[in-house]
Structure formats: C-alpha cells, structure tokens
Amino acid sequence: MMNYEQIWNDWADSAQFSGVFSVSDENGIIFEKCCGCRNRSEKLSNNKNTAFSIASGTKLFTGLAVCKLIDENKLTLDVHLCEILPYDLGQIDKSVTIYQLLTHTSGVGDYIDEESENCIEQLHSLYNKYPSYLWERLEYYLQMITPLPPKFEPGTRYAYSNSGFILLGLVIEAVSGVSYQQFVTDNIIKPLELAHTGFYRMDSLPENTALGYMRNGRSNIFNLPVIGGSDGGLFTCSSDLDILWRVLFSNKILSENMFENFLKQQSVINETESYGLGIYRYNLNDKLFYYAVGGDFGVDFFTAYLPKQKVVISALGNTEVNTYPLMEAIISSL
C-alpha cells in the first residue's frame, strides 16, 4: 500500500498548509490531516467536516449536471449553443456546440483567461469594474463574455475555459427552467446527501465553513463572486467528495453509456493529461486516475479517484499554498 503519511511528510509545504488532506478507501479513512484555522480571528480549527470553497473544482459538478440532462433526453452534445440560449451572444461563434464547451475546445473568449501571463491583473480589473457582490446570477457574466473575440476556431484545440462553463450553466438553466445552483442542488447534492456541500453566499456562510485567506492575511470575501456559479465557487468537504466519487463509479449518477463518455478521453491536454466531459484524466505508464482541481484567492483544491485501488484523495485548502505538488508526488508513487 502507498505510504500516504510519508508523502505528506515529504511535501515541502506541509507545515504551511491550512485545510484538510484526506485519503480513503472503501473501508474508510487511510490517512487524514486537518491543519490550520477556518476562522483565524476566532481561532476555530479546520476539521474533517469543514466546508471549503473549491473554485474550479465546481466544473466537475457542472459536467455531471449537463450529462444528467443528456441522459434525460433534454439535451444533446452536438446541439449548438445559439439554438438553446435566448440571449444575444455577441462574438461567440454560432457553430459552438455543447460538446465543445464541455471539453474546453470551444474557442470562446475567456473572461478569466488562464492562458494569459497577466491573468491575476485581469481578474483584479474585472472586480474593479464588476464588483463581486453583484455576481449573483449567471446572466451577469454575459457582459464580460459576449464582447470577447474567439480565441480560435471551435474544435481545433484544447484551451481551459471559464467562459465555456458559465455558458454551460446558462444552458442548464434554459433547459431545466431553474437556476444552475438549484439544479445541481436538487439533482446531485440532495440525492447523494452531501451534507456539507452547497452554493453558500460569501456574506452568509453557514457554521463550520472555512474563510479563505490570501497572501496578505486578509479574508477573500471581497475577491470572489458573492455566490458560486457554474465555473467555480461551490463549497464542499472531504467526506462529501468521498461519497461523490464512490456513487459516481457505482453508476448511480449517470447511465452506463453516459458514464463511459463522461470518463472517456475527449480532448488532449498533453502527453499524460486529457479531459473527459467535465473531468480531468491522468494516465502515466498505463496508470489512470481521474481528478478535479481549483484555485483562487484564498482557495486551493484537488480531489482524485484511483479506480484500481478504489481510493479517494482530496486536499481542500483555505490559503494559497499550492497543493498540486502533493498530487504530483502521489502520481509518481503509483
């Protein structure tokens, strides 16, 4: 069995980490570390049930929500975005499909372009122009997306896209008739009984929820949208992620065919990494596992599932300590 405690101890930033690192199999917790505080002023410690913002880890839930609508024959992968959304889509290419949005191959101009060298500066500029407390409904994001020119012709390459997943959230709303947050709550969070998972407002966080802390020591409450959207901002905990992965791989969320397509390589990132329909794939020396990641002001996150070992590994942090090297260390030990 892999020595997760040794991997943790060897991680250079383990002493600075604030959050929860958890490894579990079918029989329960293998190794777990709860570090730091969810509220520094009150000196309240993080614990195994603390809910953390997971930033772009939310895209995993968005992908599952879209696939559920496809399972219900309310949506297809090849339908064009412009056929579904009742908005002026500006410069968005009319040939963009749901499949391309799900696989980060749409080429839609990204309001947070993570391929840009000055991504952080762009994000600060956005918040100056569009205050974070106004980011409540997904329609609000359209004014930041539709004026942008396409980055490339749809379907020609992979490029991580926050705009693409905002548009998928709007598709979910148009097809289901309820808000994106409500659809995910009613169709994933509640049925799976994810007790510490939800789209919590930054100005109304429930008990045992971690405040995020930036490098300057301040809380991130003014540096994230007031409520999470389809590209990021969900809160969850390590035990709920364990439930999610195990139910997903028991074929209890999607149909068998949809589940296979969800996991299948749909777009290529590099020699070892690829993307399914809302989920990352890592294949090193024929050792395949699936994962989701996220990072933002005062947020750092990854969760992974190793199918052969039936092991769930999650790191949920409420600072900007980078946990990706921890995941890479686990990968190299497989």
C-alpha positions as YAML, in Angstrom:
chain: A
units: angstrom
residues:
- id: 1
  name: MET
  ca: [0.00, 0.00, 0.00]
- id: 2
  name: MET
  ca: [1.18, 3.50, -0.79]
- id: 3
  name: ASN
  ca: [2.61, 5.34, 2.22]
- id: 4
  name: TYR
  ca: [0.49, 8.50, 2.19]
- id: 5
  name: GLU
  ca: [1.84, 9.67, 5.52]
- id: 6
  name: GLN
  ca: [5.37, 9.60, 4.12]
- id: 7
  name: ILE
  ca: [4.23, 11.51, 1.03]
- id: 8
  name: TRP
  ca: [2.65, 14.09, 3.31]
- id: 9
  name: ASN
  ca: [5.76, 14.38, 5.46]
- id: 10
  name: ASP
  ca: [7.96, 14.76, 2.39]
- id: 11
  name: TRP
  ca: [5.80, 17.56, 0.95]
- id: 12
  name: ALA
  ca: [7.75, 20.79, 1.34]
- id: 13
  name: ASP
  ca: [4.69, 22.89, 2.26]
- id: 14
  name: SER
  ca: [3.00, 20.52, 4.72]
- id: 15
  name: ALA
  ca: [3.86, 22.77, 7.68]
- id: 16
  name: GLN
  ca: [2.27, 25.80, 5.97]
- id: 17
  name: PHE
  ca: [-0.87, 24.01, 4.77]
- id: 18
  name: SER
  ca: [-4.22, 25.12, 6.18]
- id: 19
  name: GLY
  ca: [-7.07, 22.79, 5.35]
- id: 20
  name: VAL
  ca: [-7.84, 19.09, 5.14]
- id: 21
  name: PHE
  ca: [-5.88, 16.38, 3.34]
- id: 22
  name: SER
  ca: [-7.74, 13.08, 3.28]
- id: 23
  name: VAL
  ca: [-7.14, 9.64, 1.77]
- id: 24
  name: SER
  ca: [-9.84, 6.97, 1.97]
- id: 25
  name: ASP
  ca: [-10.75, 3.61, 0.51]
- id: 26
  name: GLU
  ca: [-13.92, 1.50, 0.68]
- id: 27
  name: ASN
  ca: [-13.27, 0.76, 4.36]
- id: 28
  name: GLY
  ca: [-12.82, 4.38, 5.43]
- id: 29
  name: ILE
  ca: [-10.01, 6.81, 6.16]
- id: 30
  name: ILE
  ca: [-6.47, 5.63, 5.41]
- id: 31
  name: PHE
  ca: [-4.72, 8.88, 6.31]
- id: 32
  name: GLU
  ca: [-6.01, 12.34, 7.20]
- id: 33
  name: LYS
  ca: [-4.55, 15.65, 8.31]
- id: 34
  name: CYS
  ca: [-6.62, 18.62, 9.49]
- id: 35
  name: CYS
  ca: [-4.48, 21.74, 9.76]
- id: 36
  name: GLY
  ca: [-4.86, 25.44, 10.41]
- id: 37
  name: CYS
  ca: [-7.97, 27.50, 11.10]
- id: 38
  name: ARG
  ca: [-11.24, 28.01, 9.29]
- id: 39
  name: ASN
  ca: [-11.55, 31.30, 11.18]
- id: 40
  name: ARG
  ca: [-8.28, 32.83, 12.34]
- id: 41
  name: SER
  ca: [-9.85, 35.61, 14.42]
- id: 42
  name: GLU
  ca: [-11.89, 33.15, 16.47]
- id: 43
  name: LYS
  ca: [-9.11, 30.51, 16.37]
- id: 44
  name: LEU
  ca: [-11.55, 27.89, 15.05]
- id: 45
  name: SER
  ca: [-9.70, 24.88, 13.67]
- id: 46
  name: ASN
  ca: [-10.37, 23.12, 10.40]
- id: 47
  name: ASN
  ca: [-11.84, 19.64, 10.83]
- id: 48
  name: LYS
  ca: [-12.95, 16.74, 8.63]
- id: 49
  name: ASN
  ca: [-16.43, 18.22, 8.16]
- id: 50
  name: THR
  ca: [-15.31, 21.78, 7.42]
- id: 51
  name: ALA
  ca: [-16.66, 23.01, 4.08]
- id: 52
  name: PHE
  ca: [-14.18, 24.71, 1.77]
- id: 53
  name: SER
  ca: [-14.60, 26.65, -1.43]
- id: 54
  name: ILE
  ca: [-13.26, 24.52, -4.29]
- id: 55
  name: ALA
  ca: [-13.10, 27.17, -7.05]
- id: 56
  name: SER
  ca: [-12.94, 25.45, -10.45]
- id: 57
  name: GLY
  ca: [-13.47, 22.05, -8.85]
- id: 58
  name: THR
  ca: [-17.12, 23.05, -9.35]
- id: 59
  name: LYS
  ca: [-16.74, 22.22, -13.05]
- id: 60
  name: LEU
  ca: [-16.93, 18.53, -12.11]
- id: 61
  name: PHE
  ca: [-20.47, 19.14, -10.81]
- id: 62
  name: THR
  ca: [-21.37, 21.20, -13.88]
- id: 63
  name: GLY
  ca: [-20.20, 18.42, -16.19]
- id: 64
  name: LEU
  ca: [-22.28, 15.87, -14.29]
- id: 65
  name: ALA
  ca: [-25.33, 18.18, -14.42]
- id: 66
  name: VAL
  ca: [-25.07, 18.55, -18.21]
- id: 67
  name: CYS
  ca: [-24.64, 14.80, -18.63]
- id: 68
  name: LYS
  ca: [-27.72, 14.16, -16.49]
- id: 69
  name: LEU
  ca: [-29.77, 16.38, -18.82]
- id: 70
  name: ILE
  ca: [-28.43, 14.39, -21.77]
- id: 71
  name: ASP
  ca: [-29.43, 11.18, -20.00]
- id: 72
  name: GLU
  ca: [-32.93, 12.64, -19.64]
- id: 73
  name: ASN
  ca: [-33.05, 13.36, -23.40]
- id: 74
  name: LYS
  ca: [-33.37, 17.08, -22.73]
- id: 75
  name: LEU
  ca: [-30.06, 17.94, -24.36]
- id: 76
  name: THR
  ca: [-27.55, 16.54, -26.85]
- id: 77
  name: LEU
  ca: [-23.81, 17.01, -27.19]
- id: 78
  name: ASP
  ca: [-24.00, 18.15, -30.80]
- id: 79
  name: VAL
  ca: [-26.60, 20.88, -30.38]
- id: 80
  name: HIS
  ca: [-25.37, 24.43, -30.98]
- id: 81
  name: LEU
  ca: [-25.24, 26.85, -28.09]
- id: 82
  name: CYS
  ca: [-27.10, 29.50, -30.09]
- id: 83
  name: GLU
  ca: [-30.06, 27.11, -30.50]
- id: 84
  name: ILE
  ca: [-30.58, 26.95, -26.74]
- id: 85
  name: LEU
  ca: [-29.74, 30.30, -25.17]
- id: 86
  name: PRO
  ca: [-32.22, 33.18, -25.65]
- id: 87
  name: TYR
  ca: [-29.52, 35.86, -25.44]
- id: 88
  name: ASP
  ca: [-27.53, 38.00, -27.82]
- id: 89
  name: LEU
  ca: [-24.28, 36.01, -27.83]
- id: 90
  name: GLY
  ca: [-22.22, 38.78, -29.40]
- id: 91
  name: GLN
  ca: [-18.94, 37.49, -30.83]
- id: 92
  name: ILE
  ca: [-19.43, 33.88, -29.74]
- id: 93
  name: ASP
  ca: [-19.15, 31.64, -32.82]
- id: 94
  name: LYS
  ca: [-22.58, 30.32, -33.80]
- id: 95
  name: SER
  ca: [-21.10, 26.88, -34.54]
- id: 96
  name: VAL
  ca: [-20.06, 26.27, -30.88]
- id: 97
  name: THR
  ca: [-21.62, 23.08, -29.52]
- id: 98
  name: ILE
  ca: [-22.32, 21.72, -26.04]
- id: 99
  name: TYR
  ca: [-19.63, 19.11, -26.63]
- id: 100
  name: GLN
  ca: [-17.01, 21.77, -27.36]
- id: 101
  name: LEU
  ca: [-17.95, 23.73, -24.24]
- id: 102
  name: LEU
  ca: [-17.72, 20.59, -22.08]
- id: 103
  name: THR
  ca: [-14.32, 19.62, -23.48]
- id: 104
  name: HIS
  ca: [-12.71, 23.10, -23.42]
- id: 105
  name: THR
  ca: [-12.44, 23.13, -27.22]
- id: 106
  name: SER
  ca: [-15.00, 25.88, -28.00]
- id: 107
  name: GLY
  ca: [-12.52, 28.73, -28.51]
- id: 108
  name: VAL
  ca: [-14.93, 31.13, -26.78]
- id: 109
  name: GLY
  ca: [-13.18, 34.25, -25.48]
- id: 110
  name: ASP
  ca: [-12.45, 33.73, -21.79]
- id: 111
  name: TYR
  ca: [-13.36, 36.40, -19.27]
- id: 112
  name: ILE
  ca: [-10.70, 34.91, -16.98]
- id: 113
  name: ASP
  ca: [-8.08, 33.78, -19.48]
- id: 114
  name: GLU
  ca: [-5.78, 31.45, -17.57]
- id: 115
  name: GLU
  ca: [-3.53, 31.12, -20.62]
- id: 116
  name: SER
  ca: [-2.66, 34.82, -20.23]
- id: 117
  name: GLU
  ca: [0.50, 35.84, -18.41]
- id: 118
  name: ASN
  ca: [-1.37, 38.65, -16.64]
- id: 119
  name: CYS
  ca: [-4.40, 36.61, -15.61]
- id: 120
  name: ILE
  ca: [-4.37, 37.88, -12.00]
- id: 121
  name: GLU
  ca: [-4.19, 41.51, -13.12]
- id: 122
  name: GLN
  ca: [-7.11, 40.91, -15.48]
- id: 123
  name: LEU
  ca: [-9.14, 39.44, -12.63]
- id: 124
  name: HIS
  ca: [-8.45, 42.42, -10.37]
- id: 125
  name: SER
  ca: [-9.57, 44.71, -13.20]
- id: 126
  name: LEU
  ca: [-12.78, 42.72, -13.60]
- id: 127
  name: TYR
  ca: [-13.64, 43.08, -9.92]
- id: 128
  name: ASN
  ca: [-12.96, 46.81, -10.10]
- id: 129
  name: LYS
  ca: [-15.40, 47.16, -12.99]
- id: 130
  name: TYR
  ca: [-17.88, 44.48, -11.88]
- id: 131
  name: PRO
  ca: [-17.97, 44.35, -8.04]
- id: 132
  name: SER
  ca: [-18.01, 40.80, -6.65]
- id: 133
  name: TYR
  ca: [-21.21, 41.39, -4.67]
- id: 134
  name: LEU
  ca: [-23.12, 41.73, -7.97]
- id: 135
  name: TRP
  ca: [-22.08, 38.31, -9.33]
- id: 136
  name: GLU
  ca: [-25.28, 36.55, -8.29]
- id: 137
  name: ARG
  ca: [-26.91, 35.29, -11.49]
- id: 138
  name: LEU
  ca: [-25.18, 33.74, -14.49]
- id: 139
  name: GLU
  ca: [-26.70, 36.27, -16.90]
- id: 140
  name: TYR
  ca: [-24.50, 38.89, -15.22]
- id: 141
  name: TYR
  ca: [-21.40, 37.19, -16.67]
- id: 142
  name: LEU
  ca: [-22.56, 37.62, -20.27]
- id: 143
  name: GLN
  ca: [-21.47, 41.26, -20.42]
- id: 144
  name: MET
  ca: [-17.93, 40.05, -19.64]
- id: 145
  name: ILE
  ca: [-18.00, 37.21, -22.21]
- id: 146
  name: THR
  ca: [-20.01, 38.10, -25.31]
- id: 147
  name: PRO
  ca: [-17.87, 41.12, -26.40]
- id: 148
  name: LEU
  ca: [-14.72, 38.97, -26.46]
- id: 149
  name: PRO
  ca: [-13.45, 37.71, -29.83]
- id: 150
  name: PRO
  ca: [-12.99, 33.94, -30.24]
- id: 151
  name: LYS
  ca: [-9.56, 32.61, -29.27]
- id: 152
  name: PHE
  ca: [-9.56, 30.04, -32.10]
- id: 153
  name: GLU
  ca: [-11.88, 28.13, -34.42]
- id: 154
  name: PRO
  ca: [-14.19, 25.82, -32.43]
- id: 155
  name: GLY
  ca: [-12.97, 22.25, -32.15]
- id: 156
  name: THR
  ca: [-9.37, 22.87, -33.22]
- id: 157
  name: ARG
  ca: [-7.61, 22.60, -29.84]
- id: 158
  name: TYR
  ca: [-7.93, 22.41, -26.06]
- id: 159
  name: ALA
  ca: [-7.88, 25.64, -24.06]
- id: 160
  name: TYR
  ca: [-9.18, 25.75, -20.49]
- id: 161
  name: SER
  ca: [-12.25, 27.98, -20.46]
- id: 162
  name: ASN
  ca: [-14.14, 29.55, -17.57]
- id: 163
  name: SER
  ca: [-16.46, 31.28, -20.04]
- id: 164
  name: GLY
  ca: [-17.36, 27.93, -21.56]
- id: 165
  name: PHE
  ca: [-18.59, 26.58, -18.24]
- id: 166
  name: ILE
  ca: [-20.55, 29.75, -17.45]
- id: 167
  name: LEU
  ca: [-22.33, 29.20, -20.78]
- id: 168
  name: LEU
  ca: [-22.99, 25.58, -19.81]
- id: 169
  name: GLY
  ca: [-24.59, 26.82, -16.59]
- id: 170
  name: LEU
  ca: [-26.88, 29.05, -18.65]
- id: 171
  name: VAL
  ca: [-27.71, 26.05, -20.84]
- id: 172
  name: ILE
  ca: [-28.68, 24.08, -17.72]
- id: 173
  name: GLU
  ca: [-30.95, 26.94, -16.65]
- id: 174
  name: ALA
  ca: [-32.56, 27.28, -20.08]
- id: 175
  name: VAL
  ca: [-33.25, 23.55, -20.38]
- id: 176
  name: SER
  ca: [-34.29, 22.83, -16.78]
- id: 177
  name: GLY
  ca: [-36.24, 26.02, -16.00]
- id: 178
  name: VAL
  ca: [-34.47, 26.53, -12.65]
- id: 179
  name: SER
  ca: [-31.25, 28.25, -11.64]
- id: 180
  name: TYR
  ca: [-27.99, 26.38, -12.16]
- id: 181
  name: GLN
  ca: [-27.37, 26.27, -8.41]
- id: 182
  name: GLN
  ca: [-30.84, 24.87, -7.76]
- id: 183
  name: PHE
  ca: [-30.48, 22.20, -10.44]
- id: 184
  name: VAL
  ca: [-27.18, 20.95, -9.01]
- id: 185
  name: THR
  ca: [-28.64, 21.04, -5.50]
- id: 186
  name: ASP
  ca: [-31.78, 19.10, -6.47]
- id: 187
  name: ASN
  ca: [-30.13, 16.57, -8.77]
- id: 188
  name: ILE
  ca: [-26.71, 15.92, -7.21]
- id: 189
  name: ILE
  ca: [-26.25, 17.41, -3.75]
- id: 190
  name: LYS
  ca: [-29.56, 16.36, -2.15]
- id: 191
  name: PRO
  ca: [-29.92, 12.87, -3.71]
- id: 192
  name: LEU
  ca: [-26.37, 11.99, -2.65]
- id: 193
  name: GLU
  ca: [-26.96, 13.51, 0.81]
- id: 194
  name: LEU
  ca: [-23.87, 15.68, 0.61]
- id: 195
  name: ALA
  ca: [-24.41, 17.30, 3.99]
- id: 196
  name: HIS
  ca: [-21.65, 19.92, 3.80]
- id: 197
  name: THR
  ca: [-21.89, 20.86, 0.13]
- id: 198
  name: GLY
  ca: [-23.64, 23.88, -1.33]
- id: 199
  name: PHE
  ca: [-23.52, 27.21, -3.11]
- id: 200
  name: TYR
  ca: [-23.08, 29.31, 0.01]
- id: 201
  name: ARG
  ca: [-23.14, 33.07, -0.18]
- id: 202
  name: MET
  ca: [-19.85, 34.66, 0.80]
- id: 203
  name: ASP
  ca: [-21.76, 37.11, 3.00]
- id: 204
  name: SER
  ca: [-23.79, 34.37, 4.70]
- id: 205
  name: LEU
  ca: [-21.58, 31.34, 5.27]
- id: 206
  name: PRO
  ca: [-23.01, 28.54, 7.45]
- id: 207
  name: GLU
  ca: [-21.22, 27.18, 10.52]
- id: 208
  name: ASN
  ca: [-18.05, 25.12, 10.05]
- id: 209
  name: THR
  ca: [-17.25, 26.76, 6.72]
- id: 210
  name: ALA
  ca: [-13.71, 27.94, 6.08]
- id: 211
  name: LEU
  ca: [-12.93, 31.54, 5.32]
- id: 212
  name: GLY
  ca: [-10.27, 31.79, 2.64]
- id: 213
  name: TYR
  ca: [-7.11, 33.73, 3.43]
- id: 214
  name: MET
  ca: [-4.95, 35.49, 0.86]
- id: 215
  name: ARG
  ca: [-1.20, 36.02, 1.00]
- id: 216
  name: ASN
  ca: [-1.70, 39.41, 2.66]
- id: 217
  name: GLY
  ca: [-3.55, 37.69, 5.51]
- id: 218
  name: ARG
  ca: [-6.95, 39.14, 4.63]
- id: 219
  name: SER
  ca: [-10.11, 37.16, 4.05]
- id: 220
  name: ASN
  ca: [-11.10, 36.60, 0.40]
- id: 221
  name: ILE
  ca: [-14.74, 37.68, 0.89]
- id: 222
  name: PHE
  ca: [-14.32, 40.67, -1.46]
- id: 223
  name: ASN
  ca: [-12.26, 38.75, -4.01]
- id: 224
  name: LEU
  ca: [-14.72, 36.03, -5.04]
- id: 225
  name: PRO
  ca: [-18.24, 36.21, -6.52]
- id: 226
  name: VAL
  ca: [-20.83, 36.55, -3.77]
- id: 227
  name: ILE
  ca: [-22.23, 33.15, -4.80]
- id: 228
  name: GLY
  ca: [-20.60, 30.43, -6.84]
- id: 229
  name: GLY
  ca: [-21.51, 29.82, -10.47]
- id: 230
  name: SER
  ca: [-21.04, 27.03, -12.97]
- id: 231
  name: ASP
  ca: [-17.33, 27.68, -13.44]
- id: 232
  name: GLY
  ca: [-16.45, 27.81, -9.74]
- id: 233
  name: GLY
  ca: [-17.39, 28.66, -6.18]
- id: 234
  name: LEU
  ca: [-19.09, 25.57, -4.73]
- id: 235
  name: PHE
  ca: [-18.28, 24.65, -1.12]
- id: 236
  name: THR
  ca: [-17.77, 21.04, -0.03]
- id: 237
  name: CYS
  ca: [-15.81, 18.82, 2.37]
- id: 238
  name: SER
  ca: [-13.60, 15.73, 2.10]
- id: 239
  name: SER
  ca: [-16.26, 13.26, 3.29]
- id: 240
  name: ASP
  ca: [-18.80, 14.53, 0.74]
- id: 241
  name: LEU
  ca: [-16.21, 14.16, -2.02]
- id: 242
  name: ASP
  ca: [-15.65, 10.56, -0.96]
- id: 243
  name: ILE
  ca: [-19.39, 9.95, -1.33]
- id: 244
  name: LEU
  ca: [-19.50, 11.67, -4.72]
- id: 245
  name: TRP
  ca: [-16.66, 9.62, -6.23]
- id: 246
  name: ARG
  ca: [-17.98, 6.30, -4.95]
- id: 247
  name: VAL
  ca: [-21.55, 6.91, -6.10]
- id: 248
  name: LEU
  ca: [-20.29, 8.12, -9.48]
- id: 249
  name: PHE
  ca: [-18.19, 4.99, -10.00]
- id: 250
  name: SER
  ca: [-21.10, 2.80, -8.90]
- id: 251
  name: ASN
  ca: [-23.03, 4.06, -11.97]
- id: 252
  name: LYS
  ca: [-25.69, 5.65, -9.76]
- id: 253
  name: ILE
  ca: [-25.48, 9.20, -11.15]
- id: 254
  name: LEU
  ca: [-25.27, 8.64, -14.91]
- id: 255
  name: SER
  ca: [-26.40, 5.88, -17.24]
- id: 256
  name: GLU
  ca: [-23.73, 3.33, -18.17]
- id: 257
  name: ASN
  ca: [-23.24, 4.81, -21.64]
- id: 258
  name: MET
  ca: [-23.13, 8.40, -20.37]
- id: 259
  name: PHE
  ca: [-20.73, 7.41, -17.60]
- id: 260
  name: GLU
  ca: [-18.34, 5.88, -20.14]
- id: 261
  name: ASN
  ca: [-18.45, 9.03, -22.28]
- id: 262
  name: PHE
  ca: [-18.01, 11.23, -19.22]
- id: 263
  name: LEU
  ca: [-14.74, 9.46, -18.36]
- id: 264
  name: LYS
  ca: [-13.51, 8.85, -21.90]
- id: 265
  name: GLN
  ca: [-10.72, 10.98, -23.36]
- id: 266
  name: GLN
  ca: [-12.42, 13.73, -25.34]
- id: 267
  name: SER
  ca: [-9.66, 16.32, -25.67]
- id: 268
  name: VAL
  ca: [-5.89, 16.13, -25.21]
- id: 269
  name: ILE
  ca: [-4.02, 18.48, -22.87]
- id: 270
  name: ASN
  ca: [-0.53, 16.96, -23.00]
- id: 271
  name: GLU
  ca: [1.21, 13.58, -23.09]
- id: 272
  name: THR
  ca: [-0.18, 12.46, -19.74]
- id: 273
  name: GLU
  ca: [-3.29, 14.57, -19.20]
- id: 274
  name: SER
  ca: [-6.57, 14.71, -21.07]
- id: 275
  name: TYR
  ca: [-10.15, 15.79, -20.45]
- id: 276
  name: GLY
  ca: [-13.48, 14.00, -20.49]
- id: 277
  name: LEU
  ca: [-16.87, 15.70, -20.25]
- id: 278
  name: GLY
  ca: [-16.10, 17.83, -17.21]
- id: 279
  name: ILE
  ca: [-13.37, 15.72, -15.61]
- id: 280
  name: TYR
  ca: [-9.57, 15.52, -15.85]
- id: 281
  name: ARG
  ca: [-7.78, 12.27, -16.69]
- id: 282
  name: TYR
  ca: [-4.15, 11.49, -15.83]
- id: 283
  name: ASN
  ca: [-2.55, 8.47, -17.47]
- id: 284
  name: LEU
  ca: [1.08, 7.74, -16.57]
- id: 285
  name: ASN
  ca: [2.56, 4.39, -17.60]
- id: 286
  name: ASP
  ca: [-0.95, 2.98, -18.06]
- id: 287
  name: LYS
  ca: [-1.88, 4.02, -14.51]
- id: 288
  name: LEU
  ca: [-5.07, 6.02, -14.97]
- id: 289
  name: PHE
  ca: [-6.83, 8.19, -12.44]
- id: 290
  name: TYR
  ca: [-9.41, 10.98, -12.57]
- id: 291
  name: TYR
  ca: [-9.35, 14.33, -10.84]
- id: 292
  name: ALA
  ca: [-10.68, 17.87, -10.43]
- id: 293
  name: VAL
  ca: [-8.70, 20.93, -9.35]
- id: 294
  name: GLY
  ca: [-9.34, 24.51, -8.36]
- id: 295
  name: GLY
  ca: [-7.53, 27.60, -7.20]
- id: 296
  name: ASP
  ca: [-8.48, 31.20, -6.48]
- id: 297
  name: PHE
  ca: [-7.81, 33.97, -3.99]
- id: 298
  name: GLY
  ca: [-7.58, 32.11, -0.66]
- id: 299
  name: VAL
  ca: [-8.54, 28.78, -2.24]
- id: 300
  name: ASP
  ca: [-6.53, 25.72, -3.28]
- id: 301
  name: PHE
  ca: [-8.08, 22.35, -4.10]
- id: 302
  name: PHE
  ca: [-7.75, 18.97, -5.71]
- id: 303
  name: THR
  ca: [-9.67, 15.73, -5.49]
- id: 304
  name: ALA
  ca: [-8.77, 12.50, -7.26]
- id: 305
  name: TYR
  ca: [-10.08, 8.97, -7.67]
- id: 306
  name: LEU
  ca: [-7.81, 5.96, -8.27]
- id: 307
  name: PRO
  ca: [-10.15, 3.34, -9.80]
- id: 308
  name: LYS
  ca: [-7.88, 0.31, -9.42]
- id: 309
  name: GLN
  ca: [-7.30, 0.98, -5.73]
- id: 310
  name: LYS
  ca: [-10.77, 2.50, -5.20]
- id: 311
  name: VAL
  ca: [-9.04, 5.30, -3.31]
- id: 312
  name: VAL
  ca: [-10.22, 8.91, -2.99]
- id: 313
  name: ILE
  ca: [-7.59, 11.58, -2.31]
- id: 314
  name: SER
  ca: [-8.63, 15.17, -1.57]
- id: 315
  name: ALA
  ca: [-6.85, 18.32, -0.44]
- id: 316
  name: LEU
  ca: [-9.02, 21.30, 0.45]
- id: 317
  name: GLY
  ca: [-7.11, 24.42, 1.46]
- id: 318
  name: ASN
  ca: [-8.23, 27.85, 2.63]
- id: 319
  name: THR
  ca: [-4.98, 29.64, 1.76]
- id: 320
  name: GLU
  ca: [-2.97, 29.90, -1.44]
- id: 321
  name: VAL
  ca: [-0.46, 27.16, -0.56]
- id: 322
  name: ASN
  ca: [-0.17, 25.14, -3.78]
- id: 323
  name: THR
  ca: [-1.21, 21.50, -3.23]
- id: 324
  name: TYR
  ca: [-0.57, 20.41, -6.83]
- id: 325
  name: PRO
  ca: [2.96, 19.17, -5.95]
- id: 326
  name: LEU
  ca: [1.31, 16.93, -3.35]
- id: 327
  name: MET
  ca: [-0.88, 15.40, -6.04]
- id: 328
  name: GLU
  ca: [2.13, 15.01, -8.33]
- id: 329
  name: ALA
  ca: [4.02, 13.19, -5.56]
- id: 330
  name: ILE
  ca: [1.14, 10.76, -5.25]
- id: 331
  name: ILE
  ca: [1.10, 10.24, -9.00]
- id: 332
  name: SER
  ca: [4.80, 9.49, -9.12]
- id: 333
  name: SER
  ca: [4.35, 6.90, -6.36]
- id: 334
  name: LEU
  ca: [1.64, 4.93, -8.17]
...
